[in-house]
């Protein structure tokens, strides 16, 4: 789930930045510190926005920089267990596929795709079901349910596991096919 989170910190403005606008310097420093990191409380920190810097800073003896309190907003992505998300297959491996959901890649293990024997062709970037002949390939759009979340600290990636072994999950074209079959069955039952 994406959300905007308000945070507070203190930024160190080095002497060589004293002539520059304080908000711009603080934004640049916060972007370096926070963007593309993971926080266990807020998830993936994607983008720093709306910086409010205290104009009055503090000077510490022996350091020529000034320290300013700052309040800012961060766009975050926190994957929730059981949340249904849509993403795109970005890599096919021998053991499954990686699905890009927001700023992170989630593992879709072969055992979590469908009840069918699956073969994985890493060179062509495709997974094929033997009985239904359905395929997943790099670039396929999928709807999945998040089943496992393990967030790291700092710049470590964290891990997300997903499944599409439930009704109306999987490749979007599969979902359309299943919905059309269900509609056809319902209409036949009404007659």
C-alpha positions as CSV (number, residue, x, y, z in Angstrom):
1,X,0.0,0.0,0.0
2,X,1.3,3.4,-0.9
3,X,0.9,6.2,1.6
4,X,2.3,9.6,2.6
5,X,4.1,9.6,6.0
6,X,5.2,12.7,8.0
7,X,8.7,12.4,9.5
8,X,11.1,14.6,11.4
9,X,14.9,14.8,11.5
10,X,17.8,17.1,11.8
11,X,19.9,18.1,8.8
12,X,23.5,19.2,8.8
13,X,24.0,22.0,6.4
14,X,27.7,22.3,5.5
15,X,29.4,25.7,5.2
16,X,29.7,25.4,1.4
17,X,25.9,25.4,1.1
18,X,25.3,28.5,3.2
19,X,24.4,30.7,0.2
20,X,21.9,28.3,-1.2
21,X,18.2,28.2,-0.4
22,X,17.8,26.3,2.9
23,X,14.7,24.3,1.7
24,X,16.5,23.1,-1.4
25,X,19.7,22.1,0.5
26,X,17.6,20.2,3.1
27,X,15.6,18.5,0.4
28,X,18.7,17.3,-1.4
29,X,20.2,16.0,1.9
30,X,17.0,14.2,2.9
31,X,16.8,12.6,-0.6
32,X,20.3,11.2,-0.2
33,X,19.6,9.9,3.3
34,X,16.0,8.5,2.9
35,X,15.1,7.7,-0.8
36,X,15.5,4.1,-1.9
37,X,15.8,2.8,1.6
38,X,13.7,0.4,3.7
39,X,12.4,1.2,7.2
40,X,10.6,-1.6,9.1
41,X,8.0,0.9,10.4
42,X,7.2,2.5,7.0
43,X,8.4,0.0,4.4
44,X,10.1,1.2,1.2
45,X,10.8,4.9,1.3
46,X,10.3,6.1,-2.3
47,X,10.2,9.9,-2.5
48,X,10.8,12.8,-0.2
49,X,8.4,15.7,-0.6
50,X,7.2,18.8,1.3
51,X,10.2,19.9,3.3
52,X,9.7,22.4,6.2
53,X,13.0,23.5,7.6
54,X,13.4,25.5,10.9
55,X,15.2,28.7,9.8
56,X,17.1,28.9,13.1
57,X,19.8,26.3,13.3
58,X,22.4,25.3,15.9
59,X,26.2,25.4,15.6
60,X,28.3,22.8,17.4
61,X,31.7,23.7,18.6
62,X,34.4,22.4,16.2
63,X,32.0,22.0,13.3
64,X,31.4,24.9,10.9
65,X,28.0,23.5,9.8
66,X,24.6,24.4,11.0
67,X,22.0,21.9,12.2
68,X,18.3,22.5,11.5
69,X,15.2,20.6,12.6
70,X,13.2,19.5,9.6
71,X,9.7,18.1,9.0
72,X,9.1,16.4,5.7
73,X,6.7,14.0,3.9
74,X,7.8,10.7,2.4
75,X,5.9,8.6,-0.2
76,X,6.2,5.0,1.1
77,X,5.2,1.6,-0.1
78,X,4.4,-0.9,2.7
79,X,3.4,-4.3,1.4
80,X,0.7,-5.8,3.6
81,X,0.1,-9.6,3.9
82,X,-3.1,-10.7,2.1
83,X,-3.1,-7.5,0.0
84,X,-4.0,-8.0,-3.6
85,X,-1.7,-6.1,-6.0
86,X,-1.1,-6.0,-9.7
87,X,2.4,-6.1,-11.2
88,X,4.5,-7.1,-14.1
89,X,6.8,-10.2,-14.5
90,X,10.3,-8.8,-14.8
91,X,12.4,-12.0,-14.6
92,X,11.8,-15.7,-15.0
93,X,14.0,-18.2,-13.2
94,X,14.2,-22.0,-12.8
95,X,12.2,-21.7,-9.5
96,X,9.6,-19.1,-10.6
97,X,9.3,-15.5,-11.5
98,X,9.9,-12.0,-10.0
99,X,7.0,-9.6,-10.1
100,X,7.5,-5.9,-9.9
101,X,5.0,-4.5,-7.5
102,X,5.6,-0.8,-6.8
103,X,9.3,-0.2,-6.0
104,X,10.0,-3.8,-5.1
105,X,10.2,-7.2,-6.8
106,X,8.3,-10.1,-5.2
107,X,8.9,-13.8,-5.7
108,X,6.2,-15.8,-7.4
109,X,7.4,-19.4,-6.8
110,X,6.4,-22.1,-9.4
111,X,4.4,-23.8,-6.7
112,X,2.3,-20.7,-6.2
113,X,1.3,-20.2,-9.9
114,X,-1.4,-22.8,-10.5
115,X,-2.4,-26.5,-10.0
116,X,-0.6,-27.8,-13.1
117,X,2.9,-29.1,-14.0
118,X,4.9,-26.0,-15.0
119,X,8.1,-25.8,-17.0
120,X,10.4,-22.8,-16.9
121,X,12.4,-21.6,-19.9
122,X,14.8,-19.0,-18.5
123,X,16.4,-18.2,-21.9
124,X,13.0,-17.2,-23.5
125,X,11.7,-15.8,-20.2
126,X,8.6,-18.0,-20.2
127,X,6.8,-20.4,-17.8
128,X,4.3,-22.8,-19.5
129,X,1.6,-25.0,-18.0
130,X,1.6,-28.5,-19.5
131,X,-2.2,-29.2,-19.4
132,X,-3.8,-25.8,-19.7
133,X,-1.1,-24.4,-22.0
134,X,-1.3,-21.1,-20.1
135,X,1.9,-19.1,-20.1
136,X,3.6,-16.4,-18.1
137,X,6.4,-14.4,-19.7
138,X,8.6,-11.4,-19.0
139,X,6.2,-8.4,-19.5
140,X,3.0,-10.3,-18.5
141,X,0.7,-8.3,-16.2
142,X,-0.4,-10.3,-13.2
143,X,-2.7,-9.9,-10.2
144,X,-1.3,-11.6,-7.0
145,X,-1.8,-11.8,-3.3
146,X,1.0,-11.0,-0.9
147,X,1.7,-14.0,1.3
148,X,5.0,-13.1,3.0
149,X,6.8,-9.9,3.9
150,X,10.2,-9.5,5.4
151,X,11.6,-6.0,5.4
152,X,15.3,-5.3,6.0
153,X,17.0,-2.2,7.2
154,X,18.6,0.6,5.2
155,X,19.3,-0.3,1.6
156,X,18.9,-4.1,1.9
157,X,16.1,-5.3,-0.3
158,X,13.8,-7.1,2.0
159,X,11.7,-10.1,0.7
160,X,8.2,-10.4,-0.5
161,X,6.4,-13.6,-1.5
162,X,3.2,-13.7,-3.6
163,X,0.7,-16.3,-4.9
164,X,-1.8,-16.5,-7.7
165,X,-3.3,-19.9,-6.7
166,X,-6.7,-18.5,-5.9
167,X,-9.7,-17.7,-8.1
168,X,-9.3,-14.5,-10.2
169,X,-5.6,-14.2,-9.5
170,X,-2.8,-14.7,-12.1
171,X,-2.2,-13.2,-15.5
172,X,-4.8,-10.6,-16.4
173,X,-5.7,-12.4,-19.6
174,X,-6.4,-15.6,-17.5
175,X,-8.7,-13.6,-15.2
176,X,-10.6,-12.3,-18.2
177,X,-10.9,-15.8,-19.6
178,X,-12.1,-17.2,-16.3
179,X,-14.6,-14.3,-15.8
180,X,-16.0,-14.9,-19.3
181,X,-16.4,-18.7,-18.6
182,X,-18.2,-17.9,-15.3
183,X,-20.5,-15.5,-17.0
184,X,-21.3,-18.0,-19.8
185,X,-21.9,-20.7,-17.2
186,X,-24.2,-18.4,-15.2
187,X,-26.2,-17.5,-18.3
188,X,-26.6,-21.2,-19.2
189,X,-27.8,-22.0,-15.7
190,X,-30.4,-19.2,-15.9
191,X,-31.9,-20.7,-19.1
